[in-house]
Amino acid sequence: MRSDQDQPYDLMAYRPRQFEAGFAVEDPSWGPWSVTDPGAYAGWDVLVTANRGGHRADTSPDALTIRLHRPATLAVVWREGGSIPTWLQGWAEDPTRTVVTAGQTGTGPRRTFRKAFPAGEAVLGGPAQGTDGQRNTPWVLFAEANGQPSPAPAVPSGREAPRANETCPAWVHDQHVTAGP
């Protein structure tokens, strides 16, 4: 998300296949948030967006651009009550597909919105666009075009499988090289 205050990339986190009960985020403004029930989104990838004052007040129509290399279904976990931003009104809300979270700004079900995207750019607006004030930034969830979680990458026979949020196995590390001057 764009901000005049700072570059938010250090405040964002992408977690493949980790949207599960117990998923926790240390929100820079509100402290810990956790997922107690991921609902229909269990196993989806999650992008935790920056959530400081300037990010919550963003009214731009193009606050976040995501480049998709293949068709995908995206879902937004709306972490607020009240009105939704203008750009989100074009997404489908399904009241049976809520996510339950716990955090300092409240515990309970959160509204979710879904939309299918082709390969290419998916553009999301600011959380305050067309609303009456600041809003927490949403969490963005990713699945395959059919709405199923992305499968884990294949692991060669006899090799250790990479584990989320841990140092990668040597066989993965050794595949990545750079050429110096």
C-alpha positions in Angstrom: 0.0 0.0 0.0 1.3 3.5 -0.8 2.2 5.9 1.9 3.7 9.4 2.0 5.1 8.5 5.5 7.3 5.6 4.6 7.8 2.7 2.3 5.5 0.0 3.7 7.3 -3.1 2.3 8.9 -3.9 5.7 5.4 -3.9 7.2 4.0 -6.4 4.8 4.3 -10.2 4.8 3.3 -12.8 2.3 2.7 -16.3 3.8 2.0 -19.1 1.3 -0.6 -21.7 2.4 -0.5 -20.3 6.0 -4.0 -18.8 6.5 -5.1 -21.3 9.2 -6.5 -21.2 12.8 -3.7 -19.8 14.9 -2.2 -17.6 12.2 -0.9 -14.5 14.0 0.1 -11.0 12.8 1.9 -8.4 14.9 0.0 -5.3 13.6 2.2 -2.2 13.9 -0.7 -0.1 15.1 -2.9 -2.4 17.1 -0.6 -5.2 18.4 -1.3 -8.9 17.9 -4.2 -10.1 15.6 -4.9 -13.8 15.2 -7.2 -16.0 13.2 -9.3 -18.2 15.3 -11.4 -19.6 12.4 -10.3 -19.2 8.8 -13.6 -20.6 7.5 -13.6 -21.5 3.9 -10.2 -19.9 3.4 -8.1 -22.5 5.3 -4.8 -23.1 3.5 -5.0 -20.0 1.3 -2.0 -17.8 0.8 -2.2 -14.5 2.8 -0.7 -11.1 2.2 -0.7 -9.0 5.3 -0.8 -5.3 4.3 0.8 -2.4 6.0 -1.5 -0.8 8.6 -0.2 2.4 10.0 -2.1 5.7 10.1 -1.2 6.8 6.5 -2.1 3.4 5.1 -5.5 3.4 6.8 -6.3 6.8 5.5 -5.4 6.0 1.9 -8.2 7.0 -0.5 -6.4 6.3 -3.8 -8.0 3.9 -6.4 -4.7 2.1 -6.9 -3.1 1.7 -3.5 -1.9 -1.9 -4.1 -1.1 -3.6 -7.4 -0.5 -7.3 -7.4 1.0 -9.1 -10.4 -0.6 -12.5 -10.9 1.3 -15.0 -13.1 -1.8 -17.1 -13.6 -5.5 -16.7 -13.0 -6.4 -16.6 -9.3 -9.2 -16.0 -6.9 -8.5 -13.3 -4.4 -10.4 -12.7 -1.2 -10.2 -9.7 1.1 -10.7 -10.1 4.9 -12.3 -6.8 5.9 -11.1 -6.1 9.4 -13.6 -3.2 10.0 -17.2 -2.6 10.6 -19.1 0.1 8.8 -18.8 1.1 5.2 -16.5 -0.5 2.7 -14.3 1.3 0.3 -15.6 2.1 -3.2 -13.3 -0.4 -5.0 -14.5 -3.3 -2.8 -18.1 -2.8 -3.8 -17.3 -4.6 -7.1 -16.3 -7.8 -5.2 -18.8 -10.5 -4.1 -19.6 -10.7 -0.4 -20.7 -14.1 0.9 -22.1 -13.8 4.5 -21.5 -17.6 5.0 -17.7 -17.1 4.3 -16.6 -15.2 7.3 -13.2 -15.3 9.0 -13.0 -15.0 12.8 -10.2 -13.0 14.3 -9.1 -11.9 17.7 -7.2 -8.7 18.5 -7.1 -5.5 20.4 -9.6 -3.8 18.1 -12.2 -6.6 18.6 -12.9 -10.2 18.4 -15.4 -11.8 16.1 -16.4 -12.6 12.5 -14.9 -10.4 9.7 -16.6 -9.9 6.4 -14.9 -11.4 3.3 -15.2 -10.5 -0.3 -14.0 -12.6 -3.3 -13.2 -11.9 -6.9 -11.7 -13.9 -9.7 -8.8 -12.3 -11.7 -7.0 -13.3 -14.9 -3.3 -13.4 -15.1 -1.9 -9.9 -15.0 -2.4 -7.0 -12.6 -5.0 -7.0 -9.8 -5.4 -3.4 -8.5 -6.9 -2.7 -5.1 -7.7 0.7 -3.8 -7.1 2.3 -0.4 -9.1 1.2 2.6 -10.6 4.7 3.1 -11.7 5.3 -0.5 -15.2 6.6 -0.5 -15.7 6.0 3.2 -16.2 8.4 6.2 -12.7 7.9 7.7 -9.7 5.7 8.3 -10.1 1.9 8.0 -7.7 -0.9 8.8 -6.1 -2.3 5.7 -7.5 -5.6 4.6 -5.7 -8.9 4.5 -5.5 -10.3 1.0 -6.0 -14.0 0.4 -4.9 -15.9 -2.7 -6.1 -19.2 -4.2 -6.1 -20.9 -7.5 -8.6 -19.8 -10.1 -11.0 -22.6 -8.9 -10.9 -21.2 -5.3 -8.8 -24.1 -4.0 -5.5 -23.4 -2.0 -2.3 -23.5 -4.0 -0.5 -26.8 -3.7 2.9 -26.9 -2.2 5.8 -27.1 -4.7 7.0 -30.5 -5.6 10.0 -31.8 -3.6 12.5 -34.0 -5.4 12.7 -37.6 -4.0 15.0 -37.9 -1.0 15.1 -34.2 -0.4 14.0 -32.3 2.7 10.7 -30.4 2.2 11.0 -26.6 2.9 9.1 -25.5 6.0 7.3 -22.1 6.4 9.2 -19.4 8.2 12.4 -21.5 8.5 15.7 -21.4 6.8 15.5 -23.2 3.4 17.1 -26.6 3.0 20.6 -26.5 1.3 19.2 -28.0 -1.9 16.9 -25.0 -2.4 19.5 -22.5 -1.3 22.1 -23.9 -3.7 19.8 -23.4 -6.7 20.0 -19.6 -6.3 23.1 -17.9 -7.5 24.1 -14.4 -8.6 26.8 -13.3 -11.0 29.1 -10.6 -9.7 30.8 -7.9 -11.8 
